[in-house]
Amino acid sequence: MVHGVNDANVVGSVFTVFIELVENKQPDKIEEYVKSVYPGEYVCVLGADQLRVDWVYPGTQFLITDYDGSESIQYKDGDYWSVA
């Protein structure tokens, strides 16, 4: 959610721009853009040069896990799921 914005079209366009910056490997522009979206807020973009976009097919069940600042995607059809 973009701070203070509930309009899905605005939020979608914000993420579209962000994704383009990440995919085009423009970490300097990411900082500028995030600061423009969150004016007056403290913005930390350490690691922006390491960001990547992983596309997931619609309907895919997944879980984003975080360990000490390192995120990863686990898919429900992967090895980490148990069935009773």
Secondary structure, DSSP 8 states (H G I E B T S, - for coil): --TT---HHHHHHHHHHHHHHHHTT-HHHHHHHHHHHSTTS----TTGGG-------TT--EEEEEETTEEEEEETTSTT----
